[in-house]
Amino acid sequence: MSPKHIVFKKVSHDKSVTVYMAKRDFVDHCDFVDPVDGVILIDPLQLQGRKVYVMLSCTFRYGRQDMDVMGVAFRRDLFLVTRQVYPELQDKDTLTHTKIQKKLLQKLGDNAFPFFFEFPDNLPCSVTLQPGPLDVGKKCAVEFEVKAFCGENRDEKINKQSSVRLSIRKIQFSPALSDVAPVAETTFEFLMSENPLHVKMSLPKETFYHGEPVKVNVDITNSSSRNIKDISLSVEQVTNVVLYSNDKYVKSVAIEETEDTVPAGTSLRTDYTLFPVLAYNRERRGLALDGRLKHEDTNLASSSIVKQDVLMDVQGILVSYKVVLRMIACGTLTSSDVCVELPFKLMNPNPEPVKSSTETLLIHCEWVTAEAERRS
């Protein structure tokens, strides 16, 4: 059976404008980003001579709207572009359309008009910080939105009755997997101990997928006179909010506490498995998550891949992960904390391209109405 292609539809309250989009996830491939495209359907009688515009915005929000003080909003627009759709500035028949746009224009008739945006290279991906159980209102996040509205000009105050807002996401998939396995290796020397403690930690690969267990190999050679105990491992998410304060939040998303010990003059070599998944962390306030659409679940935020020559302070929120190995070296008089860290990437796999003919793409359309987002 041929695959169906979902088309998202949302109508303004006064039914003057309707937005159709074939997808709401747009992939940043590092060398280019999927363009944002869709179709606007207008009702000329409802417009009453007004113009129709469509806007693409990227907003960094770091406080609720009801927290605005002295006219200072707790948000910043990282990117904002508005284009006039109706009346046409260029004949739509002369424009290049995607396959879905062609099908929609044929189906919807003469009152349908296409729109097209390209992302700049320096925008971050969609990320949100998980609110606590008692938190209400908008959360700290990097959000993308397509908004269609009508008015006498693009600068006048937007009438909510004559506008449509549709949330979208900018996402990244895992790049090509590297053959290099990450390794962290170090030696610790202690007072009143002739020989050192040697610790080696390694991962089978650099990039793990969401939901995949992280297998960690630990090799401890204890040539010192101290006894090693309280060995624990954790996966820590490091979130840098770089736009307004350069805050850093470090939260453990998976922990393994062991009863293993390494007495003086012995060694230990074993594997541990960690499970860094959102299912075990749903009540953790401030945890970074991938941007969420209301009709879908999400996962822990993917590792940020920052392009070269891009200013860090416009990235909003940067996320990274590391495995941390901790232990205590106990001596006769004193004890010392020992810690080894190893960074890795946590991302979504790059999906296989869907092979379908042009005919199949044009015939099968499933209409999904996103009315539940009208109040977002």
Backbone torsions as a table, in degrees:
resi	resn	phi	psi	omega
1	MET	NA	136.5	-178.1
2	SER	-70.4	144.9	-179.5
3	PRO	-69.5	146.7	176.3
4	LYS	-92.0	149.6	-179.3
5	HIS	-115.4	118.2	-176.7
6	ILE	-77.0	138.0	172.9
7	VAL	-120.8	122.6	-180.0
8	PHE	-85.5	134.8	-176.6
9	LYS	-129.8	136.8	175.9
10	LYS	-145.1	135.0	-172.6
11	VAL	-114.9	139.5	174.9
12	SER	-68.4	161.3	-175.5
13	HIS	-62.1	-37.5	180.0
14	ASP	-91.2	5.0	176.0
15	LYS	63.5	24.0	177.9
16	SER	-79.7	-32.7	179.5
17	VAL	-134.9	145.6	176.4
18	THR	-133.7	134.6	-179.9
19	VAL	-106.3	134.6	174.1
20	TYR	-122.0	129.0	177.0
21	MET	-137.7	139.0	-177.3
22	ALA	-80.1	-19.5	178.6
23	LYS	-156.7	162.7	179.5
24	ARG	-126.1	0.2	173.6
25	ASP	-110.5	125.7	-178.1
26	PHE	-122.8	125.2	-167.8
27	VAL	-92.0	131.9	171.3
28	ASP	-91.6	108.5	-178.5
29	HIS	-89.3	11.3	-177.4
30	CYS	76.7	-47.7	177.2
31	ASP	-90.8	-16.0	172.5
32	PHE	-161.2	163.2	179.5
33	VAL	-121.9	138.8	177.1
34	ASP	-54.1	132.0	177.4
35	PRO	-71.9	155.8	177.9
36	VAL	-96.6	122.3	-178.8
37	ASP	-140.7	159.0	179.6
38	GLY	-178.2	-166.3	-178.3
39	VAL	-135.8	137.6	174.8
40	ILE	-106.8	127.0	174.3
41	LEU	-105.0	127.8	-177.5
42	ILE	-112.8	157.6	171.7
43	ASP	-114.5	102.0	-175.4
44	PRO	-57.5	-32.1	179.5
45	LEU	-67.3	-40.0	178.8
46	GLN	-72.7	-29.3	-178.7
47	LEU	-67.6	-35.6	179.5
48	GLN	53.4	47.2	175.7
49	GLY	84.2	-1.8	179.7
50	ARG	-78.7	159.8	177.5
51	LYS	-89.6	161.7	179.3
52	VAL	-120.0	132.1	-179.4
53	TYR	-125.6	156.6	172.7
54	VAL	-130.8	139.2	-173.5
55	MET	-126.6	139.1	171.7
56	LEU	-115.3	127.5	-177.4
57	SER	-134.8	149.2	170.7
58	CYS	-124.3	120.7	-173.8
59	THR	-124.3	135.6	171.0
60	PHE	-103.1	118.3	-177.5
61	ARG	-111.8	127.1	-179.8
62	TYR	-128.3	26.8	175.0
63	GLY	-175.2	158.8	-179.7
64	ARG	-71.4	154.9	179.4
65	GLN	-62.4	-33.4	-178.7
66	ASP	-77.5	2.3	176.5
67	MET	-96.8	-0.4	-179.5
68	ASP	-57.2	129.8	-174.8
69	VAL	-125.1	131.6	175.0
70	MET	53.0	35.7	178.2
71	GLY	78.6	3.9	179.5
72	VAL	-96.9	114.0	-178.8
73	ALA	-85.4	143.6	178.6
74	PHE	-85.6	55.9	179.5
75	ARG	-157.6	158.2	178.2
76	ARG	-143.4	130.6	176.7
77	ASP	-82.2	113.3	178.0
78	LEU	-81.0	-27.8	-179.0
79	PHE	-155.6	136.4	-178.8
80	LEU	-153.4	121.4	177.5
81	VAL	-140.3	137.2	-177.8
82	THR	-125.4	136.2	179.3
83	ARG	-130.0	143.9	176.7
84	GLN	-82.5	128.8	-180.0
85	VAL	-101.3	-38.0	-178.2
86	TYR	-144.0	133.8	-5.6
87	PRO	-61.4	151.4	-176.1
88	GLU	-63.5	135.5	171.7
89	LEU	-90.8	-16.3	177.6
90	GLN	-147.6	138.1	-178.1
91	ASP	-58.3	122.9	-176.1
92	LYS	-63.6	-24.0	179.8
93	ASP	-70.2	-18.3	179.7
94	THR	-91.8	-6.3	-178.3
95	LEU	-86.9	158.3	174.7
96	THR	-87.9	125.4	-176.5
97	HIS	-113.4	151.2	171.7
98	THR	-75.1	170.5	-178.3
99	LYS	-62.9	-42.4	179.8
100	ILE	-67.5	-39.6	177.6
101	GLN	-60.0	-42.8	179.0
102	LYS	-59.9	-44.5	-179.6
103	LYS	-64.5	-42.7	-179.4
104	LEU	-66.0	-42.4	179.9
105	LEU	-62.8	-37.8	177.6
106	GLN	-68.0	-38.7	-175.9
107	LYS	-75.7	-38.1	-171.6
108	LEU	-89.7	-19.0	173.8
109	GLY	93.4	-162.8	-170.7
110	ASP	-71.7	-19.0	-179.2
111	ASN	-90.7	13.0	177.3
112	ALA	-104.1	138.2	-176.3
113	PHE	-136.8	136.3	-177.8
114	PRO	-81.9	157.3	169.4
115	PHE	-137.4	158.4	-172.5
116	PHE	-154.0	130.1	176.1
117	PHE	-131.7	151.3	171.2
118	GLU	-118.9	137.0	177.0
119	PHE	-75.9	141.7	168.5
120	PRO	-71.5	166.1	-174.1
121	ASP	-75.3	-16.4	-168.5
122	ASN	-101.9	12.1	-176.7
123	LEU	-86.0	145.3	176.7
124	PRO	-75.5	173.6	173.9
125	CYS	-90.5	167.8	-178.6
126	SER	-70.0	121.1	178.9
127	VAL	-140.3	145.1	176.3
128	THR	-138.2	148.6	175.0
129	LEU	-95.2	127.5	-174.8
130	GLN	-64.8	124.6	178.2
131	PRO	-75.2	161.9	175.5
132	GLY	-76.9	169.5	-177.8
133	PRO	-59.3	-29.0	-176.9
134	LEU	-100.6	-0.8	-179.4
135	ASP	-75.0	142.9	178.2
136	VAL	-129.8	163.6	176.4
137	GLY	83.0	-170.8	-178.1
138	LYS	-66.5	143.8	-178.5
139	LYS	-105.3	166.9	176.5
140	CYS	-66.4	123.8	-172.9
141	ALA	-166.5	158.9	164.5
142	VAL	-102.3	116.6	-171.8
143	GLU	-125.3	146.8	175.6
144	PHE	-118.2	147.5	-176.3
145	GLU	-152.5	140.9	169.4
146	VAL	-106.2	128.5	-178.7
147	LYS	-128.7	127.9	173.7
148	ALA	-110.7	136.4	-178.5
149	PHE	-153.3	163.8	178.1
150	CYS	-124.2	150.8	-178.6
151	GLY	-178.9	175.6	178.7
152	GLU	-69.3	-34.2	175.4
153	ASN	-151.8	168.7	-173.3
154	ARG	-72.9	-16.2	-174.6
155	ASP	-95.3	-8.4	-178.4
156	GLU	-76.0	160.7	-178.9
157	LYS	-61.9	132.7	-175.4
158	ILE	-77.3	129.3	175.6
159	ASN	-83.2	119.2	-177.3
160	LYS	-61.7	-28.1	179.8
161	GLN	-68.0	-24.3	-175.8
162	SER	-114.2	29.9	-178.2
163	SER	-136.1	158.0	179.2
164	VAL	-132.6	131.1	176.3
165	ARG	-118.5	129.6	-179.0
166	LEU	-131.2	115.3	179.7
167	SER	-72.5	139.4	175.1
168	ILE	-130.8	172.1	179.3
169	ARG	-130.0	144.8	169.6
170	LYS	-108.8	120.9	-172.0
171	ILE	-128.8	163.5	174.7
172	GLN	-126.1	143.6	173.0
173	PHE	-107.1	165.6	-178.0
174	SER	-62.2	133.7	173.2
175	PRO	-70.6	179.9	178.7
176	ALA	-57.5	133.7	-176.0
177	LEU	-67.5	138.4	178.8
178	SER	-88.7	148.6	177.9
179	ASP	-83.0	-8.1	-177.8
180	VAL	-83.2	124.5	178.5
181	ALA	-90.7	127.5	-179.3
182	PRO	-64.8	139.3	179.2
183	VAL	-139.7	136.5	171.9
184	ALA	-123.4	126.9	-174.8
185	GLU	-139.6	131.6	-178.1
186	THR	-153.1	163.2	-179.4
187	THR	-125.1	135.6	179.7
188	PHE	-116.5	132.2	176.2
189	GLU	-112.8	141.5	-175.3
190	PHE	-122.3	152.7	176.7
191	LEU	-63.9	137.0	178.7
192	MET	65.6	27.7	174.8
193	SER	-132.5	121.9	-175.5
194	GLU	-70.8	-36.8	-175.2
195	ASN	-110.4	154.8	-174.1
196	PRO	-91.4	174.4	170.3
197	LEU	-103.8	126.8	-179.2
198	HIS	-111.7	126.4	-178.1
199	VAL	-125.7	132.1	177.8
200	LYS	-131.6	130.8	178.3
201	MET	-130.0	137.0	-177.3
202	SER	-143.9	156.4	175.6
203	LEU	-119.0	151.4	-179.6
204	PRO	-70.1	-20.5	-179.2
205	LYS	-158.7	166.3	-176.0
206	GLU	-84.7	-31.1	-174.8
207	THR	-117.7	128.2	174.8
208	PHE	-115.1	152.3	180.0
209	TYR	-95.2	152.7	177.9
210	HIS	-56.9	131.9	-178.3
211	GLY	89.6	-9.8	-178.6
212	GLU	-88.4	135.3	177.1
213	PRO	-67.7	144.7	178.9
214	VAL	-101.5	112.2	-179.0
215	LYS	-94.0	125.4	-175.6
216	VAL	-118.1	127.5	175.8
217	ASN	-98.4	126.5	-179.2
218	VAL	-119.2	129.7	179.5
219	ASP	-127.6	110.6	-178.3
220	ILE	-116.2	122.4	174.4
221	THR	-114.4	108.0	-174.1
222	ASN	-100.7	89.4	176.9
223	SER	-90.5	-0.7	-177.7
224	SER	-81.1	179.4	178.4
225	SER	-92.8	5.6	-178.6
226	ARG	-99.7	156.6	176.9
227	ASN	-100.7	136.5	-178.3
228	ILE	-99.8	129.8	178.4
229	LYS	-146.2	179.4	178.9
230	ASP	52.9	49.9	178.5
231	ILE	-78.4	128.5	178.6
232	SER	-142.0	152.3	176.2
233	LEU	-128.2	150.2	177.6
234	SER	-150.1	152.8	168.4
235	VAL	-101.7	122.5	-176.8
236	GLU	-113.0	132.9	175.0
237	GLN	-94.7	125.3	179.5
238	VAL	-109.1	116.0	-177.8
239	THR	-112.6	119.3	176.5
240	ASN	-105.3	115.3	173.2
241	VAL	-91.6	94.6	-165.9
242	VAL	-93.2	-10.6	-169.9
243	LEU	-75.1	-45.7	-171.4
244	TYR	-116.8	-20.0	-176.4
245	SER	-146.6	-6.7	-178.1
246	ASN	57.3	37.3	176.3
247	ASP	-70.2	149.2	176.8
248	LYS	-127.1	129.8	178.7
249	TYR	-120.9	127.3	179.1
250	VAL	-117.3	119.1	-177.8
251	LYS	-132.8	135.4	176.8
252	SER	-78.3	127.8	179.1
253	VAL	-109.7	-4.8	174.0
254	ALA	-158.9	133.9	-177.5
255	ILE	-135.0	137.6	174.2
256	GLU	-129.7	109.9	177.1
257	GLU	-101.6	124.6	-173.3
258	THR	-110.4	167.0	173.5
259	GLU	-105.4	11.6	-178.9
260	ASP	-68.9	144.8	175.4
261	THR	-132.9	155.7	177.1
262	VAL	-131.6	92.1	179.2
263	PRO	-61.9	161.5	179.5
264	ALA	-55.9	134.8	177.6
265	GLY	82.0	9.9	179.7
266	THR	-122.1	-179.7	-179.8
267	SER	-141.0	163.0	178.4
268	LEU	-141.7	131.1	175.0
269	ARG	-136.6	116.5	-175.8
270	THR	-156.2	169.0	177.5
271	ASP	-111.7	142.0	173.8
272	TYR	-123.3	151.2	-179.3
273	THR	-123.2	128.7	179.8
274	LEU	-117.2	149.7	-176.7
275	PHE	-125.0	85.3	179.0
276	PRO	-82.5	87.4	-177.8
277	VAL	-130.4	154.0	-178.1
278	LEU	-67.3	-29.6	-176.8
279	ALA	-56.3	-28.9	180.0
280	TYR	-93.3	3.2	-173.2
281	ASN	-136.3	26.0	-172.7
282	ARG	-70.3	-18.7	-179.8
283	GLU	-99.9	5.5	-175.9
284	ARG	-83.1	109.3	-179.7
285	ARG	-70.8	136.1	176.3
286	GLY	87.2	3.0	177.6
287	LEU	-73.3	136.6	-179.3
288	ALA	-80.3	130.5	179.5
289	LEU	-123.7	155.8	169.3
290	ASP	-63.3	146.1	179.7
291	GLY	-50.8	142.2	-173.3
292	ARG	-117.4	134.8	167.9
293	LEU	-95.1	149.2	-169.4
294	LYS	-63.2	-26.6	-176.9
295	HIS	-92.6	6.1	-175.8
296	GLU	-132.4	158.2	170.5
297	ASP	-86.3	177.3	-179.9
298	THR	-140.3	-165.3	-178.5
299	ASN	-146.1	178.6	173.5
300	LEU	-55.8	149.5	-178.9
301	ALA	-60.1	139.1	176.5
302	SER	-73.3	153.5	176.4
303	SER	-59.4	137.1	-179.5
304	SER	-79.6	131.6	173.1
305	ILE	-111.6	108.3	-176.0
306	VAL	-95.8	129.5	179.8
307	LYS	-73.6	157.1	178.7
308	GLN	-66.3	147.3	175.5
309	ASP	65.5	20.7	175.7
310	VAL	-102.5	130.9	179.9
311	LEU	-63.5	129.4	-176.5
312	MET	-67.5	-32.7	-172.0
313	ASP	-74.3	-5.8	174.8
314	VAL	-99.5	4.5	-178.0
315	GLN	-82.5	-13.0	176.0
316	GLY	77.1	-80.2	-177.8
317	ILE	-131.8	125.4	177.3
318	LEU	-112.9	136.7	-174.9
319	VAL	-125.8	136.7	174.7
320	SER	-142.3	166.9	-178.3
321	TYR	-134.1	152.2	175.8
322	LYS	-151.3	149.8	171.4
323	VAL	-94.4	130.7	-178.9
324	VAL	-117.9	124.8	176.6
325	LEU	-106.2	123.6	-179.8
326	ARG	-124.6	148.5	177.2
327	MET	-159.2	167.4	178.2
328	ILE	-119.4	127.8	176.1
329	ALA	-98.2	109.4	-173.7
330	CYS	-96.4	123.2	175.8
331	GLY	-108.5	-176.1	-179.1
332	THR	-67.7	-39.6	-176.5
333	LEU	-107.5	-36.6	-175.3
334	THR	-134.6	165.7	174.9
335	SER	-125.8	151.9	-178.6
336	SER	-130.2	140.9	174.0
337	ASP	-84.4	134.1	178.7
338	VAL	-118.7	132.8	-176.3
339	CYS	-141.5	135.0	176.1
340	VAL	-130.7	134.6	-178.6
341	GLU	-120.1	146.6	-179.8
342	LEU	-142.8	111.0	-179.0
343	PRO	-75.4	151.8	174.7
344	PHE	-153.0	174.4	-179.6
345	LYS	-110.8	142.3	176.0
346	LEU	-124.4	115.4	-172.0
347	MET	-146.1	174.8	171.8
348	ASN	-89.0	144.7	177.7
349	PRO	-69.7	150.8	176.9
350	ASN	-73.9	115.6	-175.4
351	PRO	-67.1	151.8	176.5
352	GLU	-69.9	137.8	178.5
353	PRO	-63.0	139.9	179.6
354	VAL	-81.7	124.5	178.8
355	LYS	-93.8	113.1	179.1
356	SER	-149.0	148.2	-179.4
357	SER	-76.9	161.8	177.5
358	THR	-60.6	-38.3	-178.4
359	GLU	-63.2	-45.0	179.4
360	THR	-63.6	-40.8	-179.1
361	LEU	-60.9	-35.5	-176.2
362	LEU	-82.7	-26.0	-173.0
363	ILE	-84.4	-43.7	-170.7
364	HIS	-94.3	111.2	175.6
365	CYS	-134.2	128.1	176.4
366	GLU	-107.8	122.8	-174.2
367	TRP	-90.3	122.0	179.5
368	VAL	-119.5	122.8	-179.1
369	THR	-96.1	124.7	-177.4
370	ALA	-96.3	47.6	-177.0
371	GLU	-63.9	-26.7	-176.4
372	ALA	-66.4	-12.7	-178.3
373	GLU	-96.1	6.8	-174.8
374	ARG	-58.8	-33.8	-175.5
375	ARG	-92.7	4.1	-178.4
376	SER	-71.2	NA	NA
